[in-house]
Amino acid sequence: MFARRALTAVPRRIVQVRSYSEGATGSTRSDGSSDSFTKREKAQEDFYIKKHQAEQIAALKEQLAKQKEQLENLEKNLNK
């Protein structure tokens, strides 16, 4: 009986739910505009993607140059 009272005597926690209204940082707005945080984040992501693609292209060009060199060497060996 004592345990039952102890359980019912514990106050219930009130759960607070935080809702963000229009204009909160990073949220989309109903008029379609965005805040400076969202614009800056998108610009940084675009910069990273372009940099990564440039690195990939450079690596592919290097591989292509090596393949051309090997092909030239093979053609020289065939002509001998």
TORKOL-4160 file (C-alpha; in steps of 0.2 Angstrom, whole numbers, padded with zeros to 4 digits, m for minus):
80
<pt num="1" X="0000" Y="0000" Z="0000"/>
<pt num="2" X="0014" Y="0012" Z="0004"/>
<pt num="3" X="0022" Y="0009" Z="m0014"/>
<pt num="4" X="0005" Y="0013" Z="m0022"/>
<pt num="5" X="0005" Y="0030" Z="m0013"/>
<pt num="6" X="0022" Y="0034" Z="m0018"/>
<pt num="7" X="0019" Y="0031" Z="m0036"/>
<pt num="8" X="0003" Y="0042" Z="m0036"/>
<pt num="9" X="0012" Y="0056" Z="m0026"/>
<pt num="10" X="0025" Y="0059" Z="m0040"/>
<pt num="11" X="0020" Y="0074" Z="m0049"/>
<pt num="12" X="0018" Y="0072" Z="m0068"/>
<pt num="13" X="0030" Y="0081" Z="m0079"/>
<pt num="14" X="0023" Y="0093" Z="m0091"/>
<pt num="15" X="0031" Y="0091" Z="m0108"/>
<pt num="16" X="0035" Y="0107" Z="m0117"/>
<pt num="17" X="0034" Y="0107" Z="m0135"/>
<pt num="18" X="0043" Y="0121" Z="m0144"/>
<pt num="19" X="0035" Y="0127" Z="m0160"/>
<pt num="20" X="0044" Y="0138" Z="m0172"/>
<pt num="21" X="0035" Y="0152" Z="m0180"/>
<pt num="22" X="0039" Y="0160" Z="m0197"/>
<pt num="23" X="0056" Y="0168" Z="m0198"/>
<pt num="24" X="0065" Y="0156" Z="m0186"/>
<pt num="25" X="0083" Y="0153" Z="m0191"/>
<pt num="26" X="0084" Y="0140" Z="m0205"/>
<pt num="27" X="0065" Y="0138" Z="m0207"/>
<pt num="28" X="0056" Y="0141" Z="m0223"/>
<pt num="29" X="0045" Y="0155" Z="m0224"/>
<pt num="30" X="0027" Y="0156" Z="m0232"/>
<pt num="31" X="0032" Y="0170" Z="m0244"/>
<pt num="32" X="0046" Y="0159" Z="m0251"/>
<pt num="33" X="0060" Y="0170" Z="m0245"/>
<pt num="34" X="0074" Y="0163" Z="m0235"/>
<pt num="35" X="0086" Y="0170" Z="m0221"/>
<pt num="36" X="0104" Y="0174" Z="m0222"/>
<pt num="37" X="0109" Y="0157" Z="m0213"/>
<pt num="38" X="0100" Y="0147" Z="m0226"/>
<pt num="39" X="0108" Y="0156" Z="m0240"/>
<pt num="40" X="0125" Y="0155" Z="m0233"/>
<pt num="41" X="0123" Y="0136" Z="m0229"/>
<pt num="42" X="0117" Y="0133" Z="m0248"/>
<pt num="43" X="0132" Y="0143" Z="m0254"/>
<pt num="44" X="0144" Y="0133" Z="m0244"/>
<pt num="45" X="0137" Y="0117" Z="m0250"/>
<pt num="46" X="0138" Y="0123" Z="m0268"/>
<pt num="47" X="0156" Y="0128" Z="m0265"/>
<pt num="48" X="0160" Y="0111" Z="m0258"/>
<pt num="49" X="0151" Y="0101" Z="m0272"/>
<pt num="50" X="0160" Y="0112" Z="m0285"/>
<pt num="51" X="0177" Y="0109" Z="m0277"/>
<pt num="52" X="0174" Y="0090" Z="m0275"/>
<pt num="53" X="0169" Y="0089" Z="m0294"/>
<pt num="54" X="0185" Y="0099" Z="m0299"/>
<pt num="55" X="0195" Y="0086" Z="m0289"/>
<pt num="56" X="0187" Y="0072" Z="m0297"/>
<pt num="57" X="0189" Y="0079" Z="m0315"/>
<pt num="58" X="0208" Y="0082" Z="m0311"/>
<pt num="59" X="0210" Y="0064" Z="m0305"/>
<pt num="60" X="0201" Y="0058" Z="m0321"/>
<pt num="61" X="0212" Y="0069" Z="m0332"/>
<pt num="62" X="0227" Y="0061" Z="m0324"/>
<pt num="63" X="0221" Y="0044" Z="m0326"/>
<pt num="64" X="0217" Y="0048" Z="m0345"/>
<pt num="65" X="0235" Y="0054" Z="m0347"/>
<pt num="66" X="0242" Y="0038" Z="m0340"/>
<pt num="67" X="0231" Y="0028" Z="m0351"/>
<pt num="68" X="0236" Y="0038" Z="m0366"/>
<pt num="69" X="0255" Y="0035" Z="m0361"/>
<pt num="70" X="0252" Y="0017" Z="m0359"/>
<pt num="71" X="0243" Y="0016" Z="m0376"/>
<pt num="72" X="0257" Y="0025" Z="m0385"/>
<pt num="73" X="0270" Y="0013" Z="m0377"/>
<pt num="74" X="0260" Y="m0002" Z="m0383"/>
<pt num="75" X="0259" Y="0005" Z="m0400"/>
<pt num="76" X="0278" Y="0008" Z="m0401"/>
<pt num="77" X="0281" Y="m0010" Z="m0395"/>
<pt num="78" X="0269" Y="m0017" Z="m0409"/>
<pt num="79" X="0278" Y="m0007" Z="m0422"/>
<pt num="80" X="0295" Y="m0014" Z="m0417"/>
